[in-house]
Amino acid sequence: MKKMAIGFLVVLFLVSVCEAITMVSINGAKVNMRSGPGENYSVLWELGNGFPLKRISEQKNWVKVEDFEGDVGWVYGKLISKEPHFIVKKKRINIRSSPSSKSKVVGKANYGVVFKTLEQKNGWVKVKHENGLTGWISRSLVWGW
């Protein structure tokens, strides 16, 4: 019985850890990331649509998040979604026609550009930019889900 209780606690802990670290994205054109959970806190940054974030915790209607640079702030919960996005974390990257470094370059993207995630395959991500550009990026060059 004691082993069963310990096993249950371990599973409960793992579920809560997995639930606590969830990726989300911004759902709005200009969303404020604040220093605390409320409109009375200062604005740290303005985030654009699709910007991916790691959800850390929640407090009432506010979500504590971390961005790809490790900065932490708060976003109003109704302004986030679970639609997957990636953000470029390198200075300049190639966007390719297929998931291979030997495939044709169909575009380029700079640091901080956000893409909607369409598919993931063998260390590559198929993405779509809001301007319509679609292609593949090596997973090591972006952050998100």
N, C-alpha and C positions, 0 to 999 in steps of 0.2 A: 504494500500500500504506500509506503514511504517513497519507493522508487517511482511509483506512478504519479504521486503528487509532485515530486521534483521534475519529472518529465513534463508534466502539465505546465509547471511554472516556466520551464525553459521554452516550450512552444509558445506560451503566452508572451514571454519577453521577445522572442524572435518576431512574432507577428506584430507587436507594438513597434519594434525597431523598423521593420519593413514598412509599416504604415506611416511612421513618422517621417521617413525620407522618401518623398514622392516628388516627381517632377511635375511642374505645371507650366503654363505659358500665359502671357498677357493677352487679354481679350478686350482690346480697345486701342485706339490710335495714339492717345497720349495719357498714360496712366502714371500717377505719381507713386514713387517708392519713398516711404517716409521713415523717419528715425524711430518712430514708435507706433503703437496700434491705435491711431485716431487721427482725425483731420487737424487737430490742434498741434500735432508734431510737425517738425520742419520737413520740407521736401528735400530728399537727397538727390534723386534723379527723376527724370521723366522717361518712361519706357514705352517703346512702340509695340504695335500689334505683333503677337507671336513670340516676343522675347522670352526665352526659356529660363526657368528658375527652379531651384531646388526648394521644396517646401520643408520647413524645419518644424514649425508648430503653428497653432492657431490660438487666438484670443478673441472671443466673441465673433465679430464679423471680419476680423483682420487676420491675415496670414503672414507669418514671419518667413522670409525667403532669403536665399543666398544666390548670387549671380555667378557667372563663369569666372569672374576675377576674385571671388571669395568675399565680396562685399555683402553685408547683411542689412536688411531693412524690412519694412512692412508694407503690404499691399492690401487694399480692400478686397475681401474675398469674392465679391460678385464680379470682379474685373479680371478673374483668372479662369483658365479652362484647362482641360486635360488633353487638348489637341497637341500632339508632339511636334516640336520644333528643334532646330539646331542653330547655333551661332558660331561664326568663324572665329577661331582663337589664334590664328596665325596671321602674319602681316598681309600676305597675298597668296591666294590658292587657286588651283585650277579646278574647273568643273568639267567633268568628262562625259562622253556619250555612253559609256558602259563602265561597270565596276572593275576597271583595270588601269594601272598607271601607263599602259601602252595604248589606251584608247584615245580617240580624238578629243582635243580640248574644245568644248563648246562655249566656254565662258570663263571669266575670272571673278573672284570676289575678294574684298578686303576685310580686314579685322573688324569684327562687330556686326557684319551683315547677317541677317536672320533669314532662315529658310524653313518652310514647312516640310516635315518629314513624310515621305511617301512610302518608303520601303527600306529595309536594312538587309544586307547580304554580304557574308564573308569579309567583314571589316570595312565595308563600304555603305554609304547612305545615299539613297535616291532622294533628291530634294527638289522643291519648286520654290522659286522666288516670287514675290508679289508681282513682278513685271512679266511673269510667264516663263522665264528661263527655267528649264528642267534639266537635270543631269545628276551625275554621281560624284560624290566627294569621299575621300578617304576618311574613315571614322576618326583617325588620329588628329585630324586638322580642325575638328569641330567639337562643340560641347553641347549637350542636351540629350534628347531622347527621341 
